[in-house]
Amino acid sequence: MKYIIVTGGVMSGLGKGITAASIGRILKNKGFSVTAIKIDPYINIDAGTMSPYQHGEVFVLKDGGEVDLDLGNYERFLDIELTREHNITTGKVYQTVIEKERRGDYLGKTVQIIPHITNEIKERIRKVAAKTGADICIIEVGGTVGDIESMPFLEAVRQMHSEEKEEDVAFVHVTLVPLDTQGEQKTKPTQHSVKELRSLGLQPDAIVARCKEPVLDDTKSKIALFCDVPARAVVSAHDARDIYYVPTLMEKEGLSDYLMEKLKLTPKSESHEWDDLMNKMAAIDKEIRVGVVGKYAHLGDSYISINEALKHAGIECRCRIKIDWIDAEEFERKPETIDTLQKYNGILVPGGFGVRGTEGKILAIKYAREHNVPYLGLCLGMQLAVIEFARNVVGLKDANSSELAKTEYPVIDLLPEQENVKDMGGSMRLGNYEADLIDGSIASRIYGCLTLVERHRHRYEVNPKYISQIEAKGLKFTGKNDHRMEIAELPGHKFFFSSQFHPEFRSRPGKPSPPFLAFVKAALG
């Protein structure tokens, strides 16, 4: 097994995740099997209880793992499916070590960070990497070098470096090269960051320098001199038109050749799949405008998978998707502004939890239904579509979700088997579930099959008591998992499709999610 360990310095948000995913992609293009692990130093067991304001969206894996959004980048770039084991957190590590201590597994020893915590970290990394059978494992260490919470993980990978063969471990450090007021590229932040890394016993094999502009050869030479790496190992990661251009940029910088030399690897084959994707992106000649009506509108990372799924569908249709992130609460404060939605080719309402912004989303759904604007609803976006239809078409004026308000008509409710579950996580549906589709429905045409598998993250369901009333008025439930409604669609509308699941989590560049592709096609007319 070959390990490539990606660390970051100077500041957070530099793009370690995209760097790690891009390294994986360029090596996959050489014929290698690649997997990835994300280390998050926070004490949370996972990202499931976190607000999107903290770390962006919560990405859901096939086994129901709620993880950091970087694992979504890994899945999209590498076209693989990961599990909850691929996300290692401080909480998971300490929980396991404490459980072992309580069982007496340490035979009376004093349990310490070194060796017990670091051994647990190394064991998890090696176990996950081996289980995948991959040739190369990319490990991203979250946080910034120098953060106290990252120390045990950095010490663990330092130990791995000494325990593994020299040619089996490579360190890539992502750092910042800012521009001063005169436009000069400054290397001092990188020098200090690498000095901090070296003080922990880690020497980077390559440095990925993030800069607004291409890093100059003189700048690279200076970094190489002061950071003790070859000049060819200093890679310019300047701003790209799109994140999908980053692997090509790194390939041109020679990073894959350098890493293969370091790890003593010989290319197995040469894939041009990513080049084909770049050619498709270059051929885009149309544009549509989509309004995403959500509650975290000012924080783009909250809906990163939706953004990428729309992009994937747009690439397939040779169409650029211009997304406006609309605060649903604005429609609640000023209902008369709902007519601003007339400028959009399509309206999308994403998932979410809690009551804030839901009435604004319902107004947007009503507008899409009444004005024949293509509509795509995801998770809560489906539940609110059912509520809107029940109120304004079926005539159940007080219809709502029992999650959001007390109501005489809980068209969205907990099912009987969920009602006595006290633990919030215990009543959640997470990860892959099947849905059976009705033949001839919009859903069956979109997917081209009668059974699908998609990822879920929700608690409340469409209440079976109201299904016949709702369907009698025209809204059809065409995807089901036993007594759970998975898809609601409106025949006769230009495009009105909503799902209880999150199709955005399985969308890939070159393999767009079927509902997103159908939505973009409808928006194009």
Secondary structure, 3 states (H helix, E strand, C coil): CEEEEEEECCCCCCCHHHHHHHHHHHHHCCCCCEEEEEEECCCCCCCCCCCHHHHCCCEECCCCCEECCHHHHHHHHHCCCCCHHHEEEHHHHHHHHHHHHHHCCCCCCCCCHHHHHHHHHHHHHHHHHHHHCCCEEEEEECCCCCCHHHHHHHHHHHHHHHHCCHHHEEEEEEEECCECCCCCECCHHHHHHHHHHHHCCCCCCEEEEEECCCCCHHHHHHHHHHHCCCHHHEEEEECCCCHHHHHHHHHHCCHHHHHHHHCCCCCCCCCCHHHHHHHHHHCCCEEEEEEEEECCCCCHHHHHHHHHHHHHHHHHCCEEEEEEEEEHHHHHHCHHHHHHHHHCCEEEECCCCCCCCHHHHHHHHHHHHHCCCCEEEECHHHHHHHHHHHHHHHCCCCCEECCCCCCCCEEEECCHHHCCCCCHHHHCEEEEEEEEECCCCHHHHHHCCCEEEEEEEECCEECHHHHHHHHHCCCEEEEEECCEEEEEECCCCCCEEEECCCHHHHCECCECCHHHHHHHHHHHC
